[in-house]
Amino acid sequence: MQADMASLVVILVGAAVVFIDGRLIWRSGATYLEEVYSDSKVADSVNRLVAVLFHLVVLGLLAMISVTSSANTVESVVLRIGVVLLVTALAHGITILVLTRIRRKQRQQRIQEEIAVQTQKAAGPIDEP
């Protein structure tokens, strides 16, 4: 029975941490991606996909962590919450990395398009014989 209670504590604390961090990622990601995508609907869609992926991965890991146990219930809970925090931090870092790569790729594409337009303007109209 104590193991079940310990698992429940780990799940509740872990889920709270995951949802708070996921909410932070979602709010920050929205601002971050609106700078990249000219269409706010596209930015919102990409942001939702990233946030959902974050939640699914970390909650899945939380479920797996919650069923591990040790002899001492208090130590078990503390250890599992520590693992949940580390996994959440790692997932947060990976999520930020994904958002940064999306942003960088979109910026590079926009710069290449601007260079192409400027080059075309500088070359002037092409005379046909």
C-alpha positions, 0 to 999 in steps of 0.5 A: 500500500505504501508503494502505491501511495509513493507512486501516486505522490510521484505522479502528482508532483511530476505531472504538476511540474510537467504541466507548469513547464509545458505551459511555460514552453507553450507561452514562450514558444508562441512569442518565439515562433511568431517572429519566425513565421509571418502567419500567426496561425502557422506559428501557433500550430507549430508551437502546439505541436512542440508543446504536445510532443513535450507533454507526451514524452515527459508524461510517458517517462513520468509514468515509467519512473513512477512504477520503480521502487526501493525498500524505503518509501521516502527515499523512493519518492525523493529519488523518483521526483529527482529523476522526474525533475532531471528528465523534465529539464532534459526535455525542456532543453531539447524542446528549446533546441528544437524551437531554436533550430526551427527559428534559425532555419526559417531565418536563413530561408528568409535571408536567402529569399531576400538576397535572391530578390535583391540580386534580381533587382540589381541585375535589372530586366533581362533584354531578350534579342 
